[in-house]
């Protein structure tokens, strides 16, 4: 594990992949992937996976969804409910639960 200063001095990357995977009446669902700003020896955890629920006709604030022990199902439920009310909802899957969203 890096020293505390090294851990917080990482370079922020703005490169990510966004792929449309579903289009609904009120929103578009995207798959997101990007490289972790901190690379570790476990290469399977160096890629971050997530979903992005983007409303079609709203510019309300974004709400970042962090799933917990209930896993991806609860994140999907909250995201799909909030996006119907006009909120953008990105969420990131914890790598410790496995790569559930790999293309």
N, C-alpha and C positions, 0 to 999 in steps of 0.2 A: 504494500500500500504506500502511495506517495506521501511525502510530508504534507502537513496542513497547507502551507503556502503554495506548494506545487498543485495541490488538489483544486484550489480556488483560482489559480492563475491560468486556466486553460483558455485556448482560443475558441471563441464562439464561431461556429460554422453556420452559414445561412443556406447551405445546399441541402435540399431534400427532394424526395420523389413523392409526387402526389398523383394518384391514379383513381379516376372515377370508377366506382364499383356498383353504384345503384342511383337511380334517379326516381324520386317520389314526387307527389303532388306539391309538397311544401319545401322540400330540401333535396340536396345532393349529398351522397355519402362517398367519401374518398378514403382510400387506403394511404397511409403515410409511412415512409421509411426515411431514416437519416442516420448518419454515423454518430456514435457517441462522442462527445467532446473529450472524454477520457478513455483511452484505449487500455484494455487489460489483457492478460494472457489468455483469457477464455474468449476466443474470437467470436463464438456464437453470440456473445453478449455485447459485442461492439456495434451492433446495428440495433437501432431503436424502432419498434413497430407501433403503429397506432391507427386510429380512425379519426376522421374529421367530418362531423355533421354540419353542413353549411346551409342555412336557410336561403331560399331563392329570392324572397321579396322583403328582406329585413336587414337592417344594419345595427341591430342591438348588440350589446356587449357580448363578449365570448365568456363562457364558463368552462374552465378546465376541469375535466372529470378525472378523478383519481380513484381507480377501483381498488378495493381491498380484498378481504377474505371471500367475499361473494363472487369475485372474479369478473370475467368479461360480461356475463349475462346482466348483472346489475348496471354496469357501465353503459351497455347498449340501451337498457330500459330508460335510464335517466337521460341519456343523450337524445334518444328519439322523442322523449316527452318534451324536453326543453327546446329542441330545435323547432318543434311545431308551434311553440310560443314565440319564435323569432330569435332565439339565442344561438350563436355559433357554439359548437361543442366539440373541441378536440379532446381525445383521451389517449393516453399512452399505456401500453401493457407492460407490466413488470416482467423483466426478463427471467426472474426466478421461477415463473410459472410456465416457462417454455415458450417457444416461438409459435404462438397460436395463429398469427396473422401472416405468415410467410407467403409470398406470392406463389 
